[in-house]
Amino acid sequence: MNAEELDVLVGPNPESELVYVVDQYAANGKFERHQCLLGFFTEASATKAYLETHSAKGFGGITPLTMEDFKQWAFEDGDSGEPAARQFAKEVGPEPGFFPVRVLGRHRA
């Protein structure tokens, strides 16, 4: 990936070791670009900052990365034409024998 293609929004926490990558979509539903949020305390605060500056219609999810993983993705391995969530889903999957469990309601003891 050419790091010059990245849009970055900087938050109030310069010591943060996490980068949040938003997959942004155009009105026609096609992937448009990545928006990288650095310097945020939590995923929720990064998402809030993104939604304060962009339309919620374009929000296609957020992928947290360590700073080290972000640098490798941004400067070496990443694909600017593919959503980050899809790129990292290929690399990280459930362990063999893992079956997801869906909780449908609250249970009382």
N, C-alpha and C positions, 0 to 999 in steps of 0.2 A: 504494500500500500504506500502511496505517496502521502507522507504526513502533512503536506501542504493542503491536502483535500479535507482535513479534519476541521470541524467547527468545534470550538471549545468555549465552555461557560465556566468561569472560575468562581468558586464559593469562598466563604469566610474562614475556612480551616486549611491553611497552607501545609500543615503537617500531615494531612490525611494520606494514608497509603492506599486508598481505594480510588478507582476511577469508575464512574458509572457511564455506560455507553447506551444512549437511546437510539433505537431504530426508528427513523422518521419516514413516514409514508406520505405520498402525494394524495390529492383528492381523488384520483382515479384508483387508489389502492395499490399502486406500484411503489416498491421500495425507492426512497429518494436519496437519503444520506444518513450518516451517523452524526449525532450530536454528543460530544464528550463533556462530561461534567466532572471537574476536578475540584478538590478542596471542600467537599461537603461531609458533614458529620454522619449522615445516614442516607440510605436509599430513599427514604420518604422525603427528606429535605432536598435531595437532588431532583426527585420527581416533581416536587412542588415548584422548585426554581425553573425547571423546564416548562411546566405548564403555565407559569406566569409570563413566559416570553414566547411561547408557541401555542398553536391551536391543539386542543386535546384530540381533535380528529386525526392528526398526524402521528400521534403517539402510538408506537408499535411495540412497546415493552422496553425494559431496561435491563442491562447486563452488568453486574458488578465485576470488576477485575482488580487484581492487585496492581500496583504501579509497575512491577516487574513484568507481569503478563501483558499489561497495556502497552508498554514500550515494545515488547516483542511483536505484538499484534500490529501496532501502528507503524513500526519502522521496518518490519521484516516479513511477517507471515500473513497479515490481514488482507482481506479483499474488500475494497471500498464499494463494490457493487452488490454485496450480499449482506443481509442483516447480521449483526453481531450475534444475536441469539441463535441463529442457524449455524453460524461458524463454530460457536462453542458447544452447541448441542452435538455436533459430530465428534467432538473430542471427549466430551464427558457424558457418560451414560450410566445407567444403573449397573450395579454389580451383578454377576450371574446369580440367579436364584432370587433376585430382588423382585418383589411384587408390590406395587403401590397400593396403599389402602386409602379409601375415601371415607371420611367421616361425614355422615349425613345429618347429624343432629347432636344436641347436647345430651350427655348422659349424666344421671345423678347417681351418686354412690349410695 
